[in-house]
Amino acid sequence: MDPVYKVLDGFIDFEGQKLVEQISSTCLVAVGLVSLTVGFALQDLVYTLYIMGAGLILTMLVTVPPWPFYNRNAPRFLGVKTEKDE
């Protein structure tokens, strides 16, 4: 279970969080428009719900796991200051 935990318990930096927010917002709006258009054109609510559900799952697969490209700009922290350094 340790390798699975290591993969799922990753970290995302601040720029990665911004990117995730942009990707998720864009994908959900696009999928919503497509599903609404298809459902309206076919006059069937079931197609609208299926397309929106598939788009939601796809968006979650792209944005929820901590993929490595979300951690490209990791913050650099200063070292610990000791009494000798003062």
PDB file of N, CA, C and O in Angstrom:
ATOM      1  N   MET A   1       0.809  -1.195   0.000  1.00  0.00           N
ATOM      2  CA  MET A   1       0.000   0.000   0.000  1.00  0.00           C
ATOM      3  C   MET A   1       0.850   1.256   0.000  1.00  0.00           C
ATOM      4  O   MET A   1       0.349   2.328  -0.340  1.00  0.00           O
ATOM      5  N   ASP A   2       2.117   1.160   0.369  1.00  0.00           N
ATOM      6  CA  ASP A   2       2.957   2.341   0.435  1.00  0.00           C
ATOM      7  C   ASP A   2       3.136   3.010  -0.934  1.00  0.00           C
ATOM      8  O   ASP A   2       3.038   4.235  -1.006  1.00  0.00           O
ATOM      9  N   PRO A   3       3.394   2.268  -2.027  1.00  0.00           N
ATOM     10  CA  PRO A   3       3.505   2.958  -3.326  1.00  0.00           C
ATOM     11  C   PRO A   3       2.200   3.638  -3.748  1.00  0.00           C
ATOM     12  O   PRO A   3       2.229   4.720  -4.333  1.00  0.00           O
ATOM     13  N   VAL A   4       1.068   3.017  -3.459  1.00  0.00           N
ATOM     14  CA  VAL A   4      -0.212   3.626  -3.802  1.00  0.00           C
ATOM     15  C   VAL A   4      -0.422   4.896  -2.987  1.00  0.00           C
ATOM     16  O   VAL A   4      -0.880   5.907  -3.520  1.00  0.00           O
ATOM     17  N   TYR A   5      -0.092   4.852  -1.706  1.00  0.00           N
ATOM     18  CA  TYR A   5      -0.231   6.017  -0.845  1.00  0.00           C
ATOM     19  C   TYR A   5       0.678   7.148  -1.308  1.00  0.00           C
ATOM     20  O   TYR A   5       0.286   8.315  -1.282  1.00  0.00           O
ATOM     21  N   LYS A   6       1.893   6.803  -1.733  1.00  0.00           N
ATOM     22  CA  LYS A   6       2.833   7.820  -2.197  1.00  0.00           C
ATOM     23  C   LYS A   6       2.317   8.520  -3.455  1.00  0.00           C
ATOM     24  O   LYS A   6       2.491   9.729  -3.607  1.00  0.00           O
ATOM     25  N   VAL A   7       1.687   7.770  -4.353  1.00  0.00           N
ATOM     26  CA  VAL A   7       1.151   8.361  -5.576  1.00  0.00           C
ATOM     27  C   VAL A   7      -0.058   9.243  -5.270  1.00  0.00           C
ATOM     28  O   VAL A   7      -0.180  10.339  -5.817  1.00  0.00           O
ATOM     29  N   LEU A   8      -0.944   8.775  -4.409  1.00  0.00           N
ATOM     30  CA  LEU A   8      -2.176   9.510  -4.127  1.00  0.00           C
ATOM     31  C   LEU A   8      -1.984  10.676  -3.170  1.00  0.00           C
ATOM     32  O   LEU A   8      -2.812  11.587  -3.144  1.00  0.00           O
ATOM     33  N   ASP A   9      -0.922  10.672  -2.390  1.00  0.00           N
ATOM     34  CA  ASP A   9      -0.707  11.715  -1.404  1.00  0.00           C
ATOM     35  C   ASP A   9       0.343  12.706  -1.891  1.00  0.00           C
ATOM     36  O   ASP A   9       1.219  13.110  -1.125  1.00  0.00           O
ATOM     37  N   GLY A  10       0.263  13.094  -3.138  1.00  0.00           N
ATOM     38  CA  GLY A  10       1.209  14.055  -3.688  1.00  0.00           C
ATOM     39  C   GLY A  10       0.821  15.468  -3.335  1.00  0.00           C
ATOM     40  O   GLY A  10      -0.239  15.716  -2.761  1.00  0.00           O
ATOM     41  N   PHE A  11       1.688  16.383  -3.683  1.00  0.00           N
ATOM     42  CA  PHE A  11       1.461  17.784  -3.380  1.00  0.00           C
ATOM     43  C   PHE A  11       1.410  18.575  -4.680  1.00  0.00           C
ATOM     44  O   PHE A  11       2.027  18.199  -5.677  1.00  0.00           O
ATOM     45  N   ILE A  12       0.677  19.662  -4.654  1.00  0.00           N
ATOM     46  CA  ILE A  12       0.553  20.551  -5.807  1.00  0.00           C
ATOM     47  C   ILE A  12       0.969  21.932  -5.342  1.00  0.00           C
ATOM     48  O   ILE A  12       0.518  22.400  -4.297  1.00  0.00           O
ATOM     49  N   ASP A  13       1.835  22.594  -6.117  1.00  0.00           N
ATOM     50  CA  ASP A  13       2.258  23.934  -5.740  1.00  0.00           C
ATOM     51  C   ASP A  13       1.184  24.960  -6.098  1.00  0.00           C
ATOM     52  O   ASP A  13       0.132  24.606  -6.632  1.00  0.00           O
ATOM     53  N   PHE A  14       1.453  26.229  -5.800  1.00  0.00           N
ATOM     54  CA  PHE A  14       0.459  27.274  -6.005  1.00  0.00           C
ATOM     55  C   PHE A  14       0.136  27.481  -7.484  1.00  0.00           C
ATOM     56  O   PHE A  14      -1.024  27.679  -7.842  1.00  0.00           O
ATOM     57  N   GLU A  15       1.141  27.437  -8.329  1.00  0.00           N
ATOM     58  CA  GLU A  15       0.899  27.580  -9.766  1.00  0.00           C
ATOM     59  C   GLU A  15       0.110  26.380 -10.297  1.00  0.00           C
ATOM     60  O   GLU A  15      -0.730  26.533 -11.183  1.00  0.00           O
ATOM     61  N   GLY A  16       0.376  25.201  -9.762  1.00  0.00           N
ATOM     62  CA  GLY A  16      -0.377  24.009 -10.140  1.00  0.00           C
ATOM     63  C   GLY A  16      -1.837  24.113  -9.721  1.00  0.00           C
ATOM     64  O   GLY A  16      -2.725  23.675 -10.453  1.00  0.00           O
ATOM     65  N   GLN A  17      -2.091  24.688  -8.553  1.00  0.00           N
ATOM     66  CA  GLN A  17      -3.465  24.882  -8.103  1.00  0.00           C
ATOM     67  C   GLN A  17      -4.210  25.843  -9.026  1.00  0.00           C
ATOM     68  O   GLN A  17      -5.385  25.642  -9.334  1.00  0.00           O
ATOM     69  N   LYS A  18      -3.517  26.878  -9.455  1.00  0.00           N
ATOM     70  CA  LYS A  18      -4.116  27.837 -10.388  1.00  0.00           C
ATOM     71  C   LYS A  18      -4.432  27.154 -11.714  1.00  0.00           C
ATOM     72  O   LYS A  18      -5.493  27.378 -12.297  1.00  0.00           O
ATOM     73  N   LEU A  19      -3.505  26.317 -12.187  1.00  0.00           N
ATOM     74  CA  LEU A  19      -3.716  25.589 -13.430  1.00  0.00           C
ATOM     75  C   LEU A  19      -4.884  24.611 -13.312  1.00  0.00           C
ATOM     76  O   LEU A  19      -5.682  24.491 -14.242  1.00  0.00           O
ATOM     77  N   VAL A  20      -4.995  23.915 -12.189  1.00  0.00           N
ATOM     78  CA  VAL A  20      -6.101  22.989 -11.966  1.00  0.00           C
ATOM     79  C   VAL A  20      -7.428  23.733 -11.987  1.00  0.00           C
ATOM     80  O   VAL A  20      -8.402  23.256 -12.569  1.00  0.00           O
ATOM     81  N   GLU A  21      -7.467  24.891 -11.359  1.00  0.00           N
ATOM     82  CA  GLU A  21      -8.702  25.669 -11.346  1.00  0.00           C
ATOM     83  C   GLU A  21      -9.093  26.113 -12.754  1.00  0.00           C
ATOM     84  O   GLU A  21     -10.268  26.051 -13.118  1.00  0.00           O
ATOM     85  N   GLN A  22      -8.124  26.559 -13.546  1.00  0.00           N
ATOM     86  CA  GLN A  22      -8.408  26.984 -14.915  1.00  0.00           C
ATOM     87  C   GLN A  22      -8.875  25.807 -15.776  1.00  0.00           C
ATOM     88  O   GLN A  22      -9.838  25.928 -16.533  1.00  0.00           O
ATOM     89  N   ILE A  23      -8.187  24.670 -15.656  1.00  0.00           N
ATOM     90  CA  ILE A  23      -8.553  23.494 -16.446  1.00  0.00           C
ATOM     91  C   ILE A  23      -9.952  23.014 -16.076  1.00  0.00           C
ATOM     92  O   ILE A  23     -10.771  22.741 -16.954  1.00  0.00           O
ATOM     93  N   SER A  24     -10.225  22.912 -14.785  1.00  0.00           N
ATOM     94  CA  SER A  24     -11.533  22.394 -14.369  1.00  0.00           C
ATOM     95  C   SER A  24     -12.659  23.343 -14.769  1.00  0.00           C
ATOM     96  O   SER A  24     -13.708  22.893 -15.229  1.00  0.00           O
ATOM     97  N   SER A  25     -12.458  24.627 -14.603  1.00  0.00           N
ATOM     98  CA  SER A  25     -13.501  25.585 -14.995  1.00  0.00           C
ATOM     99  C   SER A  25     -13.758  25.538 -16.486  1.00  0.00           C
ATOM    100  O   SER A  25     -14.911  25.505 -16.915  1.00  0.00           O
ATOM    101  N   THR A  26     -12.701  25.536 -17.280  1.00  0.00           N
ATOM    102  CA  THR A  26     -12.844  25.510 -18.728  1.00  0.00           C
ATOM    103  C   THR A  26     -13.511  24.224 -19.197  1.00  0.00           C
ATOM    104  O   THR A  26     -14.425  24.259 -20.021  1.00  0.00           O
ATOM    105  N   CYS A  27     -13.056  23.098 -18.678  1.00  0.00           N
ATOM    106  CA  CYS A  27     -13.627  21.806 -19.094  1.00  0.00           C
ATOM    107  C   CYS A  27     -15.090  21.687 -18.710  1.00  0.00           C
ATOM    108  O   CYS A  27     -15.901  21.231 -19.516  1.00  0.00           O
ATOM    109  N   LEU A  28     -15.446  22.088 -17.496  1.00  0.00           N
ATOM    110  CA  LEU A  28     -16.829  21.949 -17.063  1.00  0.00           C
ATOM    111  C   LEU A  28     -17.772  22.865 -17.837  1.00  0.00           C
ATOM    112  O   LEU A  28     -18.898  22.477 -18.149  1.00  0.00           O
ATOM    113  N   VAL A  29     -17.320  24.067 -18.145  1.00  0.00           N
ATOM    114  CA  VAL A  29     -18.158  24.968 -18.944  1.00  0.00           C
ATOM    115  C   VAL A  29     -18.316  24.414 -20.354  1.00  0.00           C
ATOM    116  O   VAL A  29     -19.420  24.410 -20.898  1.00  0.00           O
ATOM    117  N   ALA A  30     -17.220  23.946 -20.949  1.00  0.00           N
ATOM    118  CA  ALA A  30     -17.287  23.402 -22.312  1.00  0.00           C
ATOM    119  C   ALA A  30     -18.178  22.162 -22.364  1.00  0.00           C
ATOM    120  O   ALA A  30     -19.010  22.032 -23.262  1.00  0.00           O
ATOM    121  N   VAL A  31     -18.009  21.262 -21.416  1.00  0.00           N
ATOM    122  CA  VAL A  31     -18.829  20.049 -21.394  1.00  0.00           C
ATOM    123  C   VAL A  31     -20.292  20.402 -21.138  1.00  0.00           C
ATOM    124  O   VAL A  31     -21.186  19.790 -21.723  1.00  0.00           O
ATOM    125  N   GLY A  32     -20.540  21.369 -20.282  1.00  0.00           N
ATOM    126  CA  GLY A  32     -21.910  21.796 -20.026  1.00  0.00           C
ATOM    127  C   GLY A  32     -22.577  22.352 -21.274  1.00  0.00           C
ATOM    128  O   GLY A  32     -23.737  22.047 -21.551  1.00  0.00           O
ATOM    129  N   LEU A  33     -21.847  23.170 -22.027  1.00  0.00           N
ATOM    130  CA  LEU A  33     -22.400  23.723 -23.265  1.00  0.00           C
ATOM    131  C   LEU A  33     -22.656  22.628 -24.301  1.00  0.00           C
ATOM    132  O   LEU A  33     -23.692  22.620 -24.966  1.00  0.00           O
ATOM    133  N   VAL A  34     -21.705  21.707 -24.429  1.00  0.00           N
ATOM    134  CA  VAL A  34     -21.875  20.613 -25.391  1.00  0.00           C
ATOM    135  C   VAL A  34     -23.052  19.735 -24.996  1.00  0.00           C
ATOM    136  O   VAL A  34     -23.868  19.379 -25.846  1.00  0.00           O
ATOM    137  N   SER A  35     -23.151  19.380 -23.721  1.00  0.00           N
ATOM    138  CA  SER A  35     -24.241  18.505 -23.289  1.00  0.00           C
ATOM    139  C   SER A  35     -25.590  19.203 -23.431  1.00  0.00           C
ATOM    140  O   SER A  35     -26.575  18.571 -23.814  1.00  0.00           O
ATOM    141  N   LEU A  36     -25.646  20.490 -23.131  1.00  0.00           N
ATOM    142  CA  LEU A  36     -26.891  21.227 -23.289  1.00  0.00           C
ATOM    143  C   LEU A  36     -27.301  21.315 -24.759  1.00  0.00           C
ATOM    144  O   LEU A  36     -28.476  21.165 -25.093  1.00  0.00           O
ATOM    145  N   THR A  37     -26.329  21.557 -25.630  1.00  0.00           N
ATOM    146  CA  THR A  37     -26.613  21.644 -27.062  1.00  0.00           C
ATOM    147  C   THR A  37     -27.099  20.307 -27.616  1.00  0.00           C
ATOM    148  O   THR A  37     -28.089  20.255 -28.346  1.00  0.00           O
ATOM    149  N   VAL A  38     -26.406  19.233 -27.269  1.00  0.00           N
ATOM    150  CA  VAL A  38     -26.804  17.908 -27.758  1.00  0.00           C
ATOM    151  C   VAL A  38     -28.177  17.526 -27.210  1.00  0.00           C
ATOM    152  O   VAL A  38     -29.029  17.031 -27.947  1.00  0.00           O
ATOM    153  N   GLY A  39     -28.385  17.756 -25.931  1.00  0.00           N
ATOM    154  CA  GLY A  39     -29.679  17.428 -25.341  1.00  0.00           C
ATOM    155  C   GLY A  39     -30.813  18.236 -25.947  1.00  0.00           C
ATOM    156  O   GLY A  39     -31.908  17.715 -26.160  1.00  0.00           O
ATOM    157  N   PHE A  40     -30.554  19.500 -26.224  1.00  0.00           N
ATOM    158  CA  PHE A  40     -31.582  20.343 -26.836  1.00  0.00           C
ATOM    159  C   PHE A  40     -31.852  19.928 -28.271  1.00  0.00           C
ATOM    160  O   PHE A  40     -33.003  19.895 -28.708  1.00  0.00           O
ATOM    161  N   ALA A  41     -30.779  19.606 -29.015  1.00  0.00           N
ATOM    162  CA  ALA A  41     -30.945  19.212 -30.417  1.00  0.00           C
ATOM    163  C   ALA A  41     -31.694  17.891 -30.538  1.00  0.00           C
ATOM    164  O   ALA A  41     -32.516  17.717 -31.438  1.00  0.00           O
ATOM    165  N   LEU A  42     -31.412  16.969 -29.638  1.00  0.00           N
ATOM    166  CA  LEU A  42     -32.066  15.659 -29.699  1.00  0.00           C
ATOM    167  C   LEU A  42     -33.336  15.590 -28.860  1.00  0.00           C
ATOM    168  O   LEU A  42     -34.061  14.596 -28.896  1.00  0.00           O
ATOM    169  N   GLN A  43     -33.603  16.663 -28.099  1.00  0.00           N
ATOM    170  CA  GLN A  43     -34.783  16.722 -27.228  1.00  0.00           C
ATOM    171  C   GLN A  43     -34.829  15.521 -26.275  1.00  0.00           C
ATOM    172  O   GLN A  43     -35.864  14.876 -26.107  1.00  0.00           O
ATOM    173  N   ASP A  44     -33.658  15.238 -25.650  1.00  0.00           N
ATOM    174  CA  ASP A  44     -33.574  14.106 -24.736  1.00  0.00           C
ATOM    175  C   ASP A  44     -32.673  14.473 -23.559  1.00  0.00           C
ATOM    176  O   ASP A  44     -31.484  14.737 -23.736  1.00  0.00           O
ATOM    177  N   LEU A  45     -33.236  14.489 -22.382  1.00  0.00           N
ATOM    178  CA  LEU A  45     -32.494  14.847 -21.180  1.00  0.00           C
ATOM    179  C   LEU A  45     -31.454  13.798 -20.810  1.00  0.00           C
ATOM    180  O   LEU A  45     -30.443  14.119 -20.184  1.00  0.00           O
ATOM    181  N   VAL A  46     -31.692  12.556 -21.190  1.00  0.00           N
ATOM    182  CA  VAL A  46     -30.772  11.469 -20.842  1.00  0.00           C
ATOM    183  C   VAL A  46     -29.403  11.704 -21.487  1.00  0.00           C
ATOM    184  O   VAL A  46     -28.376  11.497 -20.841  1.00  0.00           O
ATOM    185  N   TYR A  47     -29.375  12.132 -22.746  1.00  0.00           N
ATOM    186  CA  TYR A  47     -28.098  12.424 -23.407  1.00  0.00           C
ATOM    187  C   TYR A  47     -27.371  13.568 -22.707  1.00  0.00           C
ATOM    188  O   TYR A  47     -26.148  13.544 -22.564  1.00  0.00           O
ATOM    189  N   THR A  48     -28.120  14.551 -22.280  1.00  0.00           N
ATOM    190  CA  THR A  48     -27.518  15.671 -21.557  1.00  0.00           C
ATOM    191  C   THR A  48     -26.846  15.181 -20.284  1.00  0.00           C
ATOM    192  O   THR A  48     -25.714  15.567 -19.988  1.00  0.00           O
ATOM    193  N   LEU A  49     -27.528  14.344 -19.539  1.00  0.00           N
ATOM    194  CA  LEU A  49     -26.972  13.854 -18.281  1.00  0.00           C
ATOM    195  C   LEU A  49     -25.786  12.918 -18.502  1.00  0.00           C
ATOM    196  O   LEU A  49     -24.809  12.973 -17.754  1.00  0.00           O
ATOM    197  N   TYR A  50     -25.861  12.064 -19.518  1.00  0.00           N
ATOM    198  CA  TYR A  50     -24.738  11.164 -19.807  1.00  0.00           C
ATOM    199  C   TYR A  50     -23.494  11.941 -20.217  1.00  0.00           C
ATOM    200  O   TYR A  50     -22.395  11.662 -19.738  1.00  0.00           O
ATOM    201  N   ILE A  51     -23.667  12.905 -21.095  1.00  0.00           N
ATOM    202  CA  ILE A  51     -22.515  13.692 -21.560  1.00  0.00           C
ATOM    203  C   ILE A  51     -21.931  14.502 -20.407  1.00  0.00           C
ATOM    204  O   ILE A  51     -20.711  14.581 -20.262  1.00  0.00           O
ATOM    205  N   MET A  52     -22.792  15.104 -19.586  1.00  0.00           N
ATOM    206  CA  MET A  52     -22.295  15.882 -18.445  1.00  0.00           C
ATOM    207  C   MET A  52     -21.593  14.985 -17.429  1.00  0.00           C
ATOM    208  O   MET A  52     -20.572  15.373 -16.860  1.00  0.00           O
ATOM    209  N   GLY A  53     -22.129  13.799 -17.199  1.00  0.00           N
ATOM    210  CA  GLY A  53     -21.489  12.861 -16.267  1.00  0.00           C
ATOM    211  C   GLY A  53     -20.135  12.390 -16.769  1.00  0.00           C
ATOM    212  O   GLY A  53     -19.174  12.317 -16.003  1.00  0.00           O
ATOM    213  N   ALA A  54     -20.059  12.068 -18.061  1.00  0.00           N
ATOM    214  CA  ALA A  54     -18.778  11.635 -18.636  1.00  0.00           C
ATOM    215  C   ALA A  54     -17.764  12.771 -18.594  1.00  0.00           C
ATOM    216  O   ALA A  54     -16.589  12.545 -18.306  1.00  0.00           O
ATOM    217  N   GLY A  55     -18.210  13.988 -18.877  1.00  0.00           N
ATOM    218  CA  GLY A  55     -17.304  15.142 -18.814  1.00  0.00           C
ATOM    219  C   GLY A  55     -16.822  15.415 -17.406  1.00  0.00           C
ATOM    220  O   GLY A  55     -15.667  15.790 -17.201  1.00  0.00           O
ATOM    221  N   LEU A  56     -17.700  15.227 -16.435  1.00  0.00           N
ATOM    222  CA  LEU A  56     -17.312  15.414 -15.037  1.00  0.00           C
ATOM    223  C   LEU A  56     -16.270  14.385 -14.618  1.00  0.00           C
ATOM    224  O   LEU A  56     -15.288  14.725 -13.958  1.00  0.00           O
ATOM    225  N   ILE A  57     -16.481  13.137 -14.999  1.00  0.00           N
ATOM    226  CA  ILE A  57     -15.516  12.086 -14.663  1.00  0.00           C
ATOM    227  C   ILE A  57     -14.171  12.347 -15.341  1.00  0.00           C
ATOM    228  O   ILE A  57     -13.122  12.188 -14.717  1.00  0.00           O
ATOM    229  N   LEU A  58     -14.195  12.745 -16.609  1.00  0.00           N
ATOM    230  CA  LEU A  58     -12.955  13.052 -17.325  1.00  0.00           C
ATOM    231  C   LEU A  58     -12.233  14.233 -16.679  1.00  0.00           C
ATOM    232  O   LEU A  58     -11.013  14.203 -16.523  1.00  0.00           O
ATOM    233  N   THR A  59     -12.967  15.254 -16.310  1.00  0.00           N
ATOM    234  CA  THR A  59     -12.362  16.413 -15.645  1.00  0.00           C
ATOM    235  C   THR A  59     -11.762  16.020 -14.305  1.00  0.00           C
ATOM    236  O   THR A  59     -10.690  16.503 -13.940  1.00  0.00           O
ATOM    237  N   MET A  60     -12.437  15.156 -13.576  1.00  0.00           N
ATOM    238  CA  MET A  60     -11.892  14.697 -12.294  1.00  0.00           C
ATOM    239  C   MET A  60     -10.619  13.880 -12.488  1.00  0.00           C
ATOM    240  O   MET A  60      -9.692  13.995 -11.687  1.00  0.00           O
ATOM    241  N   LEU A  61     -10.556  13.061 -13.528  1.00  0.00           N
ATOM    242  CA  LEU A  61      -9.348  12.271 -13.793  1.00  0.00           C
ATOM    243  C   LEU A  61      -8.163  13.160 -14.150  1.00  0.00           C
ATOM    244  O   LEU A  61      -7.016  12.811 -13.872  1.00  0.00           O
ATOM    245  N   VAL A  62      -8.434  14.296 -14.761  1.00  0.00           N
ATOM    246  CA  VAL A  62      -7.356  15.211 -15.154  1.00  0.00           C
ATOM    247  C   VAL A  62      -6.913  16.081 -13.978  1.00  0.00           C
ATOM    248  O   VAL A  62      -5.727  16.382 -13.841  1.00  0.00           O
ATOM    249  N   THR A  63      -7.861  16.485 -13.127  1.00  0.00           N
ATOM    250  CA  THR A  63      -7.531  17.496 -12.122  1.00  0.00           C
ATOM    251  C   THR A  63      -7.338  16.974 -10.700  1.00  0.00           C
ATOM    252  O   THR A  63      -6.591  17.586  -9.936  1.00  0.00           O
ATOM    253  N   VAL A  64      -7.971  15.883 -10.314  1.00  0.00           N
ATOM    254  CA  VAL A  64      -7.902  15.455  -8.913  1.00  0.00           C
ATOM    255  C   VAL A  64      -6.573  14.795  -8.541  1.00  0.00           C
ATOM    256  O   VAL A  64      -6.005  15.155  -7.510  1.00  0.00           O
ATOM    257  N   PRO A  65      -6.046  13.845  -9.327  1.00  0.00           N
ATOM    258  CA  PRO A  65      -4.756  13.270  -8.915  1.00  0.00           C
ATOM    259  C   PRO A  65      -3.635  14.307  -8.982  1.00  0.00           C
ATOM    260  O   PRO A  65      -3.653  15.185  -9.844  1.00  0.00           O
ATOM    261  N   PRO A  66      -2.675  14.209  -8.090  1.00  0.00           N
ATOM    262  CA  PRO A  66      -1.568  15.180  -8.095  1.00  0.00           C
ATOM    263  C   PRO A  66      -0.532  14.822  -9.168  1.00  0.00           C
ATOM    264  O   PRO A  66       0.548  14.329  -8.843  1.00  0.00           O
ATOM    265  N   TRP A  67      -0.847  15.060 -10.413  1.00  0.00           N
ATOM    266  CA  TRP A  67       0.071  14.757 -11.506  1.00  0.00           C
ATOM    267  C   TRP A  67       1.357  15.565 -11.340  1.00  0.00           C
ATOM    268  O   TRP A  67       1.318  16.672 -10.803  1.00  0.00           O
ATOM    269  N   PRO A  68       2.499  15.033 -11.793  1.00  0.00           N
ATOM    270  CA  PRO A  68       3.780  15.729 -11.592  1.00  0.00           C
ATOM    271  C   PRO A  68       3.852  17.113 -12.240  1.00  0.00           C
ATOM    272  O   PRO A  68       4.575  17.977 -11.744  1.00  0.00           O
ATOM    273  N   PHE A  69       3.128  17.344 -13.325  1.00  0.00           N
ATOM    274  CA  PHE A  69       3.228  18.661 -13.959  1.00  0.00           C
ATOM    275  C   PHE A  69       2.502  19.739 -13.161  1.00  0.00           C
ATOM    276  O   PHE A  69       2.593  20.917 -13.509  1.00  0.00           O
ATOM    277  N   TYR A  70       1.786  19.370 -12.102  1.00  0.00           N
ATOM    278  CA  TYR A  70       1.188  20.361 -11.215  1.00  0.00           C
ATOM    279  C   TYR A  70       2.165  20.818 -10.137  1.00  0.00           C
ATOM    280  O   TYR A  70       1.842  21.711  -9.354  1.00  0.00           O
ATOM    281  N   ASN A  71       3.335  20.230 -10.085  1.00  0.00           N
ATOM    282  CA  ASN A  71       4.316  20.580  -9.052  1.00  0.00           C
ATOM    283  C   ASN A  71       5.643  21.010  -9.678  1.00  0.00           C
ATOM    284  O   ASN A  71       6.712  20.657  -9.178  1.00  0.00           O
ATOM    285  N   ARG A  72       5.576  21.754 -10.745  1.00  0.00           N
ATOM    286  CA  ARG A  72       6.806  22.220 -11.408  1.00  0.00           C
ATOM    287  C   ARG A  72       7.453  23.402 -10.706  1.00  0.00           C
ATOM    288  O   ARG A  72       8.670  23.567 -10.785  1.00  0.00           O
ATOM    289  N   ASN A  73       6.674  24.223 -10.025  1.00  0.00           N
ATOM    290  CA  ASN A  73       7.180  25.442  -9.397  1.00  0.00           C
ATOM    291  C   ASN A  73       7.127  25.330  -7.882  1.00  0.00           C
ATOM    292  O   ASN A  73       6.513  26.156  -7.206  1.00  0.00           O
ATOM    293  N   ALA A  74       7.767  24.314  -7.367  1.00  0.00           N
ATOM    294  CA  ALA A  74       7.747  24.103  -5.918  1.00  0.00           C
ATOM    295  C   ALA A  74       8.414  25.277  -5.215  1.00  0.00           C
ATOM    296  O   ALA A  74       9.442  25.769  -5.681  1.00  0.00           O
ATOM    297  N   PRO A  75       7.848  25.735  -4.104  1.00  0.00           N
ATOM    298  CA  PRO A  75       8.446  26.878  -3.400  1.00  0.00           C
ATOM    299  C   PRO A  75       9.772  26.493  -2.767  1.00  0.00           C
ATOM    300  O   PRO A  75       9.947  25.370  -2.294  1.00  0.00           O
ATOM    301  N   ARG A  76      10.688  27.424  -2.764  1.00  0.00           N
ATOM    302  CA  ARG A  76      12.005  27.221  -2.146  1.00  0.00           C
ATOM    303  C   ARG A  76      11.966  27.869  -0.761  1.00  0.00           C
ATOM    304  O   ARG A  76      11.775  29.078  -0.634  1.00  0.00           O
ATOM    305  N   PHE A  77      12.148  27.055   0.262  1.00  0.00           N
ATOM    306  CA  PHE A  77      12.112  27.567   1.617  1.00  0.00           C
ATOM    307  C   PHE A  77      13.529  27.872   2.097  1.00  0.00           C
ATOM    308  O   PHE A  77      14.493  27.230   1.681  1.00  0.00           O
ATOM    309  N   LEU A  78      13.633  28.850   2.969  1.00  0.00           N
ATOM    310  CA  LEU A  78      14.920  29.187   3.561  1.00  0.00           C
ATOM    311  C   LEU A  78      15.316  28.129   4.573  1.00  0.00           C
ATOM    312  O   LEU A  78      14.464  27.459   5.155  1.00  0.00           O
ATOM    313  N   GLY A  79      16.599  27.989   4.773  1.00  0.00           N
ATOM    314  CA  GLY A  79      17.071  27.030   5.750  1.00  0.00           C
ATOM    315  C   GLY A  79      16.795  27.508   7.180  1.00  0.00           C
ATOM    316  O   GLY A  79      16.376  28.643   7.402  1.00  0.00           O
ATOM    317  N   VAL A  80      17.037  26.629   8.122  1.00  0.00           N
ATOM    318  CA  VAL A  80      16.822  26.959   9.526  1.00  0.00           C
ATOM    319  C   VAL A  80      17.956  27.851   9.998  1.00  0.00           C
ATOM    320  O   VAL A  80      19.127  27.562   9.753  1.00  0.00           O
ATOM    321  N   LYS A  81      17.610  28.921  10.667  1.00  0.00           N
ATOM    322  CA  LYS A  81      18.614  29.854  11.172  1.00  0.00           C
ATOM    323  C   LYS A  81      19.015  29.420  12.581  1.00  0.00           C
ATOM    324  O   LYS A  81      18.163  29.279  13.458  1.00  0.00           O
ATOM    325  N   THR A  82      20.301  29.212  12.791  1.00  0.00           N
ATOM    326  CA  THR A  82      20.790  28.795  14.099  1.00  0.00           C
ATOM    327  C   THR A  82      21.327  30.006  14.857  1.00  0.00           C
ATOM    328  O   THR A  82      21.395  31.108  14.314  1.00  0.00           O
ATOM    329  N   GLU A  83      21.705  29.793  16.103  1.00  0.00           N
ATOM    330  CA  GLU A  83      22.230  30.878  16.916  1.00  0.00           C
ATOM    331  C   GLU A  83      23.570  31.364  16.383  1.00  0.00           C
ATOM    332  O   GLU A  83      23.895  32.541  16.542  1.00  0.00           O
ATOM    333  N   LYS A  84      24.359  30.492  15.754  1.00  0.00           N
ATOM    334  CA  LYS A  84      25.645  30.888  15.207  1.00  0.00           C
ATOM    335  C   LYS A  84      25.478  31.868  14.048  1.00  0.00           C
ATOM    336  O   LYS A  84      26.326  32.736  13.841  1.00  0.00           O
ATOM    337  N   ASP A  85      24.391  31.732  13.295  1.00  0.00           N
ATOM    338  CA  ASP A  85      24.167  32.583  12.126  1.00  0.00           C
ATOM    339  C   ASP A  85      23.806  34.012  12.505  1.00  0.00           C
ATOM    340  O   ASP A  85      23.942  34.907  11.671  1.00  0.00           O
ATOM    341  N   GLU A  86      23.361  34.258  13.701  1.00  0.00           N
ATOM    342  CA  GLU A  86      22.899  35.584  14.086  1.00  0.00           C
ATOM    343  C   GLU A  86      24.017  36.506  14.349  1.00  0.00           C
ATOM    344  O   GLU A  86      23.792  37.669  14.686  1.00  0.00           O
TER     345      GLU A  86
END
